[in-house]
């Protein structure tokens, strides 16, 4: 042992003398597979919420979680030490996470603006983007290089055809068939629509009116009704709603069908310009016809 006085303090240091001292143990780095798993786990949590979403609003909230966690994961991986030979795959993974941030933000915006109204379509759009497939591809390269994570992309609905529709005049909801009244809906707009009769706050009957077509609800029972209209693109027959560009309108006032079997005709017209933005109600005839 050699003693030195430094600043009035005696410091002892060990000297090797033919096999004497022991080197201090080095701290081992966290395995890179673990680094990947820890960075991506919160992304998986958000994706799980997206799969379990019951409404478009639920999906929008889940998209926010996925996007913020994907951005955080990318920053974490950029600052972490990357093993030799994994740099390219790491760069591809971070790029895919950046794409996921942009895609989830766009889906969220489209949900709140009603450009996207269907839950399954939103989930499918997430899976069909560049973000999640890119994440899976980059992780496969890292696994092949010996750096395996526990993250896996959950199964999402397959993309559906985006222009589904019903035949004009198809009854979406049957009801009110015990009366003599008849309601004609003249859809002069450039978008498909569903016209609904409601009584005492409950839907009674709905008919699908293709763009430029006339659709009829017959057998309407006597009583006072409210009229509702839904327009949009891509009709989901299971959810009974349009999945994109959906609009909901209530016709002003309530209207009464009388026991003499009266017929009412209500029309939807479009102003010049974008029909989706400018659709308006037009009353073709608001008086009973003989």
C-alpha positions in Angstrom: 0.0 0.0 0.0 1.2 3.5 -0.8 0.2 6.4 1.3 -0.1 10.0 -0.1 -1.1 13.1 1.7 -3.4 15.2 -0.5 -4.8 18.4 0.9 -4.2 17.1 4.4 -6.0 13.8 3.8 -4.2 10.5 3.8 -5.1 8.5 0.7 -4.2 4.8 0.5 -3.9 3.2 -2.9 -3.3 -0.5 -3.7 -0.3 -1.4 -5.8 -0.1 -4.6 -7.8 2.8 -6.7 -6.8 2.7 -9.9 -8.7 -1.1 -10.8 -8.5 -2.2 -8.6 -5.6 -5.3 -6.3 -6.3 -8.8 -7.0 -7.6 -10.3 -4.9 -10.4 -13.7 -3.1 -9.7 -16.6 -4.9 -11.3 -18.1 -3.3 -14.5 -21.8 -2.4 -14.8 -23.4 -4.5 -17.6 -25.6 -2.6 -20.1 -29.4 -3.5 -20.3 -29.9 -6.1 -23.1 -31.1 -4.3 -26.2 -34.1 -6.5 -26.5 -35.2 -5.3 -23.1 -34.7 -1.7 -24.2 -37.0 -2.3 -27.1 -39.6 -3.9 -25.0 -39.7 -1.2 -22.4 -39.9 1.5 -25.1 -42.7 -0.1 -27.0 -44.8 -1.4 -24.1 -46.8 1.8 -23.8 -47.5 1.7 -27.5 -49.0 -1.7 -27.1 -51.2 -0.5 -24.3 -52.7 2.1 -26.5 -53.2 -0.3 -29.4 -55.0 -2.6 -27.0 -57.4 0.2 -26.2 -57.9 0.8 -29.9 -58.9 -2.9 -30.4 -61.3 -2.8 -27.5 -62.9 0.5 -28.5 -66.7 0.4 -28.7 -67.4 3.7 -30.3 -65.5 6.1 -32.7 -65.0 8.4 -29.7 -63.3 5.6 -27.8 -61.1 5.0 -30.8 -60.1 8.6 -31.1 -59.0 8.6 -27.4 -57.0 5.4 -28.0 -55.3 7.0 -31.1 -54.1 9.8 -28.8 -52.5 7.3 -26.5 -50.9 5.4 -29.3 -49.5 8.5 -31.0 -48.1 10.1 -27.8 -46.5 6.8 -26.7 -45.1 6.1 -30.2 -43.4 9.5 -30.2 -42.0 8.9 -26.8 -40.7 5.5 -27.8 -38.9 7.0 -30.8 -37.1 9.5 -28.7 -36.1 6.8 -26.2 -34.6 4.6 -28.9 -32.8 7.5 -30.5 -31.1 8.3 -27.1 -30.3 4.7 -26.2 -27.0 3.0 -27.0 -27.6 0.9 -30.1 -25.5 -2.3 -30.6 -23.3 -2.6 -33.6 -25.1 -4.0 -36.5 -28.6 -2.8 -35.3 -28.3 0.8 -36.3 -30.2 0.5 -39.7 -33.1 -1.5 -38.2 -33.3 1.0 -35.3 -33.5 3.9 -37.7 -36.3 2.1 -39.6 -38.1 1.4 -36.4 -38.0 5.1 -35.3 -39.2 6.1 -38.8 -42.1 3.7 -38.5 -43.0 5.1 -35.1 -42.9 8.6 -36.5 -45.3 7.5 -39.3 -47.6 6.0 -36.6 -47.7 9.4 -34.8 -48.9 11.1 -38.0 -51.4 8.4 -38.9 -53.0 8.3 -35.4 -53.3 12.1 -35.5 -55.0 12.1 -38.9 -57.5 9.4 -37.8 -58.3 11.3 -34.6 -58.9 14.5 -36.6 -61.2 12.7 -39.1 -63.2 11.1 -36.3 -63.9 14.4 -34.6 -64.7 16.1 -38.0 -67.1 13.3 -38.9 -65.1 12.4 -42.0 -64.8 9.0 -40.4 -67.8 7.7 -38.6 -67.4 3.9 -38.5 -65.4 2.1 -35.8 -64.2 -0.8 -37.9 -63.1 1.4 -40.7 -61.0 3.5 -38.4 -59.4 0.4 -36.9 -58.7 -1.0 -40.3 -57.2 2.3 -41.5 -54.7 2.1 -38.6 -53.6 -1.4 -39.5 -53.4 -0.5 -43.2 -51.1 2.5 -42.7 -47.3 2.5 -43.0 -46.6 2.8 -39.2 -47.6 -0.5 -37.7 -46.3 -2.7 -40.7 -43.1 -0.7 -40.5 -42.7 -1.3 -36.8 -43.3 -5.1 -37.4 -40.8 -5.2 -40.2 -38.1 -3.4 -38.3 -38.6 -5.6 -35.2 -38.2 -8.7 -37.4 -34.8 -7.4 -38.6 -33.8 -6.8 -35.0 -34.9 -10.2 -33.9 -32.9 -11.8 -36.7 -29.9 -9.8 -35.4 -30.4 -11.3 -32.0 -32.3 -8.5 -30.3 -35.9 -9.8 -29.6 -38.6 -7.7 -27.9 -41.9 -8.8 -26.4 -43.9 -6.3 -28.5 -46.4 -7.6 -31.0 -48.9 -5.7 -33.1 -52.4 -6.8 -32.2 -54.8 -8.1 -34.9 -56.9 -5.3 -36.4 -59.9 -5.5 -38.8 -59.1 -5.9 -42.4 -59.9 -2.9 -44.7 -63.5 -3.0 -46.0 -64.8 -1.7 -49.4 -65.2 2.0 -49.1 -68.3 2.5 -51.3 -70.9 0.1 -50.0 -74.5 1.0 -50.5 -78.0 -0.3 -50.4 -80.6 -0.5 -53.2 -82.8 2.6 -53.3 -85.9 2.1 -51.2 -84.5 -0.5 -48.9 -86.0 -0.4 -45.5 -83.2 0.1 -42.9 -85.7 -0.2 -40.1 -89.2 -1.5 -40.5 -92.1 -0.1 -38.5 -95.4 1.8 -38.6 -97.0 -0.6 -41.0 -100.4 -0.5 -39.5 -101.6 2.8 -40.9 -102.6 4.3 -44.3 -100.1 7.2 -44.4 -97.3 7.5 -46.9 -94.1 9.5 -46.8 -92.0 10.1 -49.9 -88.5 11.3 -49.7 -87.0 12.9 -52.8 -83.2 12.8 -52.6 -82.1 15.3 -55.1 -78.6 15.6 -53.6 -75.4 13.9 -54.8 -75.0 11.8 -51.6 -76.9 8.7 -50.4 -79.1 9.2 -47.4 -81.3 7.4 -44.8 -84.6 9.1 -43.9 -86.1 8.3 -40.5 -89.5 8.8 -39.0 -89.4 9.2 -35.2 -92.3 9.2 -32.7 -92.1 10.1 -29.0 -88.3 10.1 -29.2 -88.0 6.6 -30.8 -87.2 5.7 -34.4 -90.2 4.1 -36.1 -89.1 3.5 -39.7 -86.1 4.3 -41.9 -85.6 4.1 -45.6 -82.5 4.2 -47.7 -82.6 6.9 -50.5 -79.9 6.7 -53.1 -78.6 9.9 -54.5 -81.0 11.4 -57.1 -83.8 8.8 -56.2 -87.2 8.8 -54.6 -87.8 6.5 -51.7 -91.1 5.8 -49.9 -92.2 4.7 -46.4 -95.7 3.4 -46.5 -98.2 2.1 -43.9 -97.5 5.0 -41.6 -99.8 5.0 -38.6 -101.7 8.1 -37.6 -99.9 10.5 -35.2 -97.3 13.2 -34.9 -93.7 12.5 -36.2 -90.3 14.0 -36.3 -88.2 13.6 -39.4 -84.4 12.8 -39.3 -81.8 12.6 -42.1 -78.5 10.9 -42.2 -76.2 11.4 -45.2 -72.7 10.0 -46.0 -70.5 7.6 -47.9 -70.0 3.8 -47.5 -73.0 2.2 -45.7 -72.1 -0.4 -43.1 -75.1 -2.8 -43.0 -74.2 -4.3 -39.7 -73.7 -1.0 -37.8 -76.5 0.6 -39.9 -74.6 3.8 -40.5 -72.4 5.5 -43.0 -68.7 5.2 -42.2 -67.5 8.4 -43.8 -68.6 12.0 -44.3 -71.6 11.4 -42.1 -74.1 14.2 -41.3 -77.2 14.1 -39.1 -80.0 16.5 -39.5 -83.4 17.0 -37.8 -86.2 18.5 -39.9 -87.7 21.5 -38.1 -91.0 20.9 -36.4 -93.3 17.9 -36.1 -95.8 16.6 -38.7 -99.0 14.7 -38.2 -100.4 11.9 -40.3 -104.2 11.8 -40.3 -106.6 8.8 -40.6 -107.5 9.8 -44.2 -104.3 8.2 -45.5 -102.5 11.4 -46.5 -99.2 11.5 -48.4 -96.3 13.8 -47.6 -93.3 14.5 -49.8 -90.1 15.9 -48.4 -87.0 16.6 -50.4 -83.3 17.0 -50.0 -81.6 19.4 -52.5 -78.0 20.5 -52.9 -76.7 24.0 -53.5 -74.0 24.6 -56.1 -70.6 23.4 -54.9 -69.7 20.6 -52.6 -72.8 18.6 -51.9 -71.3 17.1 -48.7 -70.9 20.6 -47.3 -73.9 22.3 -48.7 -76.8 19.8 -48.5 -80.0 21.5 -47.3 -83.6 20.5 -46.6 -86.2 21.5 -49.2 -89.8 20.9 -48.6 -91.3 19.9 -51.9 -94.9 19.6 -50.5 -96.0 20.2 -46.9 -99.7 19.9 -47.5 -101.7 16.6 -47.7 -102.3 15.4 -51.2 -105.6 14.0 -52.4 
